[in-house]
Amino acid sequence: MTGDRAPPAAKRPRVRLRWLGVPAAVLAALFLLWLGGLAWFARSIPDEVNDSATATDAIVVLTGGSLRIQSGLALLTAGKAKKLFVSGVHHGMDVPALLRAEHQSSDKVACCIALGYDADNTLGNALETAAWMRQEGFQSLRLVTASYHMPRSLLEFSRAMPEARIVPHPVFPERVKQERWWAWPGTASLIVAEYQKYLLALVRPALGQSGAGRASS
């Protein structure tokens, strides 16, 4: 009959489409949140060494990238700490071999270098270093790692030893282009991957996961 209302079934497709839009809106919101976090994370990556003068009890180097051990040795030679601890070293590497690989003489600094072999990721580095710091009775350290790795390293180290004073000392590998990082595919991929690892490290305590293992990453 003319003027009768449409049967209820005629409205169902529109209602179904409306409900389908809800997950899409949630996913879009989550993506924007993730993207905003990525922008914040990229800005938090240091682009210089803010404190190069403060002396600490120890210098801690996390293996896994260029310039790290070299910078740690230079800091030790300059008298910036009592000892150098290198975390995440491969089994079979000893202090003389490490110094030979870095083309350094063992005469001056070999006595003040300790190696850690038990870490396989950043959390492992933090736990290994915390145990060594307690053994040595040290309360402060200068942390040497790549700039892009520094935010996650500081997160893990501050959790593992909240009582310690940690001075970040980033190094800057040539292959990592921090300025306009999004325009460099290799750097963009590296920073996105590191951001994902940072997020996992951030929520890991709530998930009840330990995540400790053996070599740095």
Secondary structure, 3 states (H helix, E strand, C coil): CCCCCCCHHHHHHHHHHHHHHHHHHHHHHHHHHHHHHHHHHHHHCCCCCCCCCCCCCEEEEECCCCCHHHHHHHHHHCCCCCEEEEECCCCCCCHHHHHHHCCCCHHHHHHHEEEECCCCCHHHHHHHHHHHHHHHCCCEEEEEEEHHHHHHHHHHHHHHCCCCEEEEEEECCCCCCCCCHHHCHHHHHHHHHHHHHHHHHHHHHHHCCCCCCCCCC
